[in-house]
């Protein structure tokens, strides 16, 4: 006789592929955000020289650019999540 409760417990231990894809996407997004910050910080001196502005102004430009980029990513992700949940409801 087959023990069905053991089979159910064994199947529930596995993590679905969609979950792993979501985790990998989150890790990739976090890595890209850090990479974006590093590239911006490394090029601030060149940007400052090209625009002929003082250091405090270029820092404000870098901060605002980063925030706008993060806001755009958040809007894109939230829109995709909303579509995913709406599709699952209907």
Z-matrix of the N, CA and C atoms (Angstrom, degrees):
N
C 1 1.453
C 2 1.530 1 108.96
N 3 1.314 2 117.01 1 137.98
C 4 1.459 3 123.13 2 -177.17
C 5 1.520 4 109.09 3 -87.76
N 6 1.333 5 114.20 4 133.82
C 7 1.456 6 120.23 5 178.22
C 8 1.528 7 108.04 6 -86.70
N 9 1.336 8 117.14 7 100.51
C 10 1.466 9 120.94 8 -175.44
C 11 1.519 10 112.92 9 -69.40
N 12 1.319 11 118.61 10 -30.23
C 13 1.470 12 120.15 11 179.90
C 14 1.523 13 110.79 12 -66.98
N 15 1.336 14 118.15 13 -34.49
C 16 1.465 15 120.83 14 177.43
C 17 1.529 16 110.60 15 -68.40
N 18 1.336 17 116.69 16 -36.88
C 19 1.464 18 120.41 17 178.44
C 20 1.530 19 110.14 18 -66.92
N 21 1.312 20 116.90 19 -43.37
C 22 1.467 21 121.00 20 179.08
C 23 1.522 22 110.61 21 -63.03
N 24 1.339 23 117.67 22 -42.78
C 25 1.466 24 120.79 23 178.35
C 26 1.525 25 110.97 24 -64.30
N 27 1.325 26 117.79 25 -39.44
C 28 1.447 27 121.34 26 179.66
C 29 1.529 28 111.04 27 -65.55
N 30 1.308 29 118.50 28 -39.73
C 31 1.451 30 121.96 29 179.87
C 32 1.522 31 111.86 30 -71.17
N 33 1.317 32 118.30 31 -32.79
C 34 1.461 33 120.53 32 -177.82
C 35 1.522 34 112.33 33 -75.91
N 36 1.331 35 118.88 34 -13.01
C 37 1.461 36 121.90 35 178.31
C 38 1.524 37 112.09 36 -75.82
N 39 1.299 38 117.60 37 -18.86
C 40 1.461 39 121.34 38 -178.63
C 41 1.518 40 110.67 39 -81.44
N 42 1.321 41 115.36 40 141.09
C 43 1.460 42 121.13 41 177.67
C 44 1.528 43 107.75 42 -94.00
N 45 1.348 44 117.58 43 131.81
C 46 1.470 45 119.64 44 -178.84
C 47 1.530 46 112.64 45 -64.07
N 48 1.313 47 115.49 46 153.21
C 49 1.462 48 121.93 47 -179.68
C 50 1.520 49 111.37 48 -60.98
N 51 1.338 50 117.87 49 -37.24
C 52 1.462 51 120.86 50 179.36
C 53 1.528 52 111.33 51 -60.49
N 54 1.312 53 116.71 52 -35.76
C 55 1.464 54 120.49 53 178.46
C 56 1.520 55 110.45 54 -66.05
N 57 1.336 56 116.44 55 -43.86
C 58 1.469 57 119.73 56 178.83
C 59 1.526 58 111.43 57 -64.72
N 60 1.312 59 117.15 58 -37.66
C 61 1.464 60 120.20 59 177.49
C 62 1.520 61 109.84 60 -63.52
N 63 1.315 62 117.14 61 -41.26
C 64 1.457 63 121.16 62 177.28
C 65 1.516 64 112.65 63 -63.91
N 66 1.327 65 116.54 64 -41.59
C 67 1.472 66 121.03 65 178.74
C 68 1.529 67 110.26 66 -64.81
N 69 1.319 68 116.61 67 -44.91
C 70 1.468 69 119.86 68 179.82
C 71 1.531 70 111.33 69 -65.34
N 72 1.326 71 117.17 70 -37.26
C 73 1.457 72 120.58 71 176.20
C 74 1.521 73 111.94 72 -63.89
N 75 1.329 74 116.46 73 -39.44
C 76 1.465 75 120.99 74 177.84
C 77 1.520 76 110.90 75 -65.84
N 78 1.318 77 116.94 76 -43.96
C 79 1.469 78 120.84 77 178.95
C 80 1.528 79 110.10 78 -63.25
N 81 1.323 80 116.77 79 -43.55
C 82 1.461 81 120.39 80 178.45
C 83 1.528 82 111.25 81 -62.79
N 84 1.321 83 117.08 82 -41.72
C 85 1.461 84 120.95 83 178.11
C 86 1.522 85 112.27 84 -62.80
N 87 1.327 86 117.00 85 -41.57
C 88 1.467 87 120.65 86 177.95
C 89 1.526 88 110.73 87 -65.39
N 90 1.328 89 116.68 88 -40.52
C 91 1.461 90 120.23 89 177.89
C 92 1.525 91 111.06 90 -63.60
N 93 1.327 92 116.57 91 -42.10
C 94 1.465 93 120.32 92 -179.99
C 95 1.525 94 111.30 93 -65.40
N 96 1.341 95 117.62 94 -35.27
C 97 1.464 96 120.38 95 178.17
C 98 1.525 97 110.60 96 -65.25
N 99 1.332 98 116.60 97 -43.46
C 100 1.478 99 120.41 98 178.34
C 101 1.518 100 110.18 99 -65.47
N 102 1.313 101 117.00 100 -41.78
C 103 1.462 102 121.10 101 178.42
C 104 1.525 103 110.88 102 -62.14
N 105 1.321 104 117.02 103 -39.99
C 106 1.462 105 121.90 104 178.30
C 107 1.533 106 110.65 105 -61.91
N 108 1.317 107 116.48 106 -43.19
C 109 1.471 108 120.67 107 178.71
C 110 1.520 109 110.54 108 -62.95
N 111 1.316 110 116.79 109 -44.17
C 112 1.466 111 120.84 110 -178.05
C 113 1.523 112 111.70 111 -64.66
N 114 1.313 113 116.93 112 -41.81
C 115 1.467 114 120.25 113 179.56
C 116 1.520 115 110.53 114 -65.62
N 117 1.322 116 116.45 115 -42.38
C 118 1.462 117 120.18 116 179.03
C 119 1.520 118 110.68 117 -63.31
N 120 1.322 119 117.63 118 -46.12
C 121 1.463 120 121.00 119 -179.45
C 122 1.532 121 111.76 120 -64.89
N 123 1.318 122 116.64 121 -35.82
C 124 1.466 123 119.25 122 -179.16
C 125 1.530 124 111.63 123 -70.97
N 126 1.306 125 117.27 124 -26.69
C 127 1.464 126 119.42 125 -176.57
C 128 1.530 127 113.69 126 -101.48
N 129 1.328 128 118.58 127 6.90
C 130 1.462 129 120.75 128 -178.01
C 131 1.531 130 112.58 129 -61.25
N 132 1.320 131 117.44 130 -38.71
C 133 1.475 132 119.78 131 -179.94
C 134 1.524 133 111.20 132 -64.80
N 135 1.327 134 116.82 133 -40.94
C 136 1.468 135 120.11 134 178.13
C 137 1.527 136 111.62 135 -66.32
N 138 1.321 137 115.62 136 -40.21
C 139 1.470 138 119.60 137 178.04
C 140 1.519 139 109.76 138 -65.11
N 141 1.341 140 116.33 139 -41.87
C 142 1.463 141 120.80 140 179.27
C 143 1.525 142 111.06 141 -61.16
N 144 1.317 143 117.31 142 -42.97
C 145 1.464 144 120.82 143 179.89
C 146 1.533 145 111.11 144 -67.56
N 147 1.330 146 117.04 145 -39.03
C 148 1.465 147 120.08 146 -178.79
C 149 1.521 148 112.10 147 -68.69
N 150 1.333 149 117.08 148 -34.67
C 151 1.460 150 120.63 149 -177.48
C 152 1.529 151 113.24 150 -94.20
N 153 1.321 152 116.79 151 -10.93
C 154 1.470 153 122.69 152 -178.84
C 155 1.529 154 112.13 153 55.37
N 156 1.314 155 115.75 154 53.23
C 157 1.464 156 120.89 155 178.02
C 158 1.517 157 109.50 156 -122.89
N 159 1.342 158 116.26 157 164.47
C 160 1.467 159 120.94 158 179.62
C 161 1.526 160 110.03 159 -76.95
N 162 1.320 161 115.00 160 162.65
C 163 1.468 162 121.40 161 -174.58
C 164 1.533 163 113.29 162 -59.40
N 165 1.327 164 117.47 163 -39.41
C 166 1.471 165 119.35 164 -178.04
C 167 1.529 166 111.42 165 -65.81
N 168 1.314 167 117.35 166 -36.30
C 169 1.464 168 119.64 167 179.13
C 170 1.527 169 111.40 168 -70.08
N 171 1.301 170 117.00 169 -39.43
C 172 1.467 171 119.54 170 -179.47
C 173 1.527 172 110.37 171 -68.59
N 174 1.327 173 117.09 172 -32.49
C 175 1.458 174 120.64 173 177.18
C 176 1.527 175 110.35 174 -65.77
N 177 1.326 176 116.45 175 -39.97
C 178 1.462 177 120.16 176 177.69
C 179 1.526 178 110.70 177 -64.38
N 180 1.323 179 116.24 178 -40.11
C 181 1.466 180 120.12 179 177.94
C 182 1.523 181 110.28 180 -62.64
N 183 1.334 182 116.96 181 -44.45
C 184 1.463 183 120.88 182 179.14
C 185 1.510 184 112.35 183 -63.02
N 186 1.338 185 116.89 184 -41.91
C 187 1.462 186 120.24 185 179.60
C 188 1.521 187 111.42 186 -65.16
N 189 1.324 188 116.30 187 -43.57
C 190 1.465 189 119.41 188 -178.86
C 191 1.525 190 111.48 189 -68.74
N 192 1.305 191 116.68 190 -36.88
C 193 1.463 192 119.87 191 177.57
C 194 1.525 193 110.14 192 -63.21
N 195 1.327 194 116.77 193 -43.79
C 196 1.457 195 120.96 194 178.82
C 197 1.526 196 110.51 195 -62.35
N 198 1.324 197 116.94 196 -45.47
C 199 1.463 198 119.97 197 -179.20
C 200 1.526 199 111.83 198 -63.50
N 201 1.321 200 117.16 199 -40.21
C 202 1.459 201 119.69 200 177.61
C 203 1.526 202 111.64 201 -64.91
N 204 1.333 203 116.33 202 -38.61
C 205 1.462 204 120.02 203 176.71
C 206 1.514 205 112.14 204 -63.75
N 207 1.330 206 116.63 205 -42.63
C 208 1.460 207 120.55 206 178.43
C 209 1.523 208 111.41 207 -66.31
N 210 1.329 209 116.30 208 -37.90
C 211 1.458 210 120.27 209 178.30
C 212 1.531 211 110.57 210 -64.59
N 213 1.318 212 116.84 211 -41.42
C 214 1.469 213 120.15 212 177.98
C 215 1.527 214 111.29 213 -62.90
N 216 1.325 215 116.82 214 -40.87
C 217 1.469 216 120.26 215 177.93
C 218 1.518 217 110.72 216 -64.83
N 219 1.335 218 116.73 217 -42.21
C 220 1.465 219 120.21 218 -179.33
C 221 1.526 220 111.13 219 -63.80
N 222 1.318 221 117.15 220 -40.16
C 223 1.458 222 120.39 221 178.82
C 224 1.529 223 110.50 222 -65.10
N 225 1.319 224 116.40 223 -41.99
C 226 1.471 225 119.89 224 -180.00
C 227 1.524 226 111.06 225 -64.61
N 228 1.323 227 117.19 226 -44.17
C 229 1.463 228 120.75 227 -179.02
C 230 1.523 229 110.59 228 -67.29
N 231 1.335 230 117.02 229 -43.69
C 232 1.465 231 118.75 230 -178.73
C 233 1.523 232 110.88 231 -65.53
N 234 1.321 233 117.45 232 -35.05
C 235 1.458 234 119.78 233 176.49
C 236 1.514 235 112.12 234 -64.80
N 237 1.316 236 116.79 235 -41.73
C 238 1.463 237 120.15 236 178.69
C 239 1.522 238 111.02 237 -67.10
N 240 1.340 239 116.77 238 -39.47
C 241 1.463 240 119.75 239 177.92
C 242 1.527 241 110.88 240 -64.80
N 243 1.321 242 116.75 241 -40.49
C 244 1.449 243 120.31 242 178.60
C 245 1.529 244 110.84 243 -61.63
N 246 1.326 245 117.01 244 -44.44
C 247 1.461 246 120.19 245 177.79
C 248 1.522 247 111.51 246 -62.73
N 249 1.320 248 117.02 247 -39.89
C 250 1.464 249 121.02 248 179.50
C 251 1.528 250 110.44 249 -62.10
N 252 1.339 251 116.69 250 -46.31
C 253 1.457 252 119.59 251 -178.46
C 254 1.531 253 111.74 252 -69.83
N 255 1.321 254 117.36 253 -35.67
C 256 1.458 255 118.98 254 177.43
C 257 1.528 256 111.26 255 -66.10
N 258 1.323 257 115.97 256 -38.45
C 259 1.479 258 118.98 257 178.55
C 260 1.524 259 110.80 258 -66.55
N 261 1.335 260 116.79 259 -35.52
C 262 1.458 261 119.01 260 -178.44
C 263 1.527 262 111.63 261 -73.17
N 264 1.338 263 117.09 262 -23.60
C 265 1.461 264 119.61 263 178.69
C 266 1.516 265 112.22 264 -78.31
N 267 1.324 266 116.80 265 -32.82
C 268 1.463 267 119.28 266 -174.55
C 269 1.470 268 110.67 267 -111.04
